[in-house]
């Protein structure tokens, strides 16, 4: 009897933790535009560095 109660409590905690994780990821999600912009800036800096170091010819 006690094992069934603990099992239900643990399943409830697990479901709550999963839902909390999903909601927190949705709330703190970076917008697509910001992600693309930061990626383009990184690629441009990398290109400038390689061009200055004559890695790309």
C-alpha positions in Angstrom: 0.0 0.0 0.0 2.7 2.4 1.0 4.7 1.5 -2.1 1.8 2.5 -4.4 1.5 5.9 -2.7 5.2 6.6 -3.1 5.1 5.4 -6.7 2.3 7.9 -7.5 4.2 10.7 -5.7 7.4 10.0 -7.6 5.5 9.9 -10.9 3.9 13.2 -10.1 7.2 14.8 -9.3 8.7 13.4 -12.5 5.8 14.8 -14.6 6.1 18.2 -12.8 9.9 18.3 -13.4 9.4 17.5 -17.1 6.7 20.1 -17.6 8.8 22.7 -15.7 11.8 21.9 -17.9 9.8 22.3 -21.2 8.2 25.5 -20.1 11.5 27.1 -18.9 13.1 26.2 -22.3 10.1 27.8 -24.2 10.3 31.0 -22.1 14.1 31.4 -22.4 14.3 30.5 -26.1 16.5 32.7 -28.3 14.7 34.1 -31.3 15.6 32.8 -34.7 16.7 36.3 -35.9 19.1 36.8 -33.0 20.6 33.3 -33.5 21.1 33.9 -37.3 22.6 37.3 -36.7 25.1 36.0 -34.1 26.0 33.1 -36.4 26.6 35.5 -39.3 28.7 37.8 -37.2 30.8 34.9 -36.0 31.4 33.6 -39.6 32.3 37.1 -40.7 34.9 37.5 -37.9 36.3 34.1 -38.7 36.5 35.0 -42.4 38.4 38.3 -41.6 40.8 36.4 -39.3 41.5 33.8 -42.0 42.0 36.4 -44.7 44.4 38.4 -42.5 46.4 35.3 -41.7 46.4 34.2 -45.3 44.8 30.9 -44.5 42.4 31.3 -47.4 44.0 32.2 -50.8 
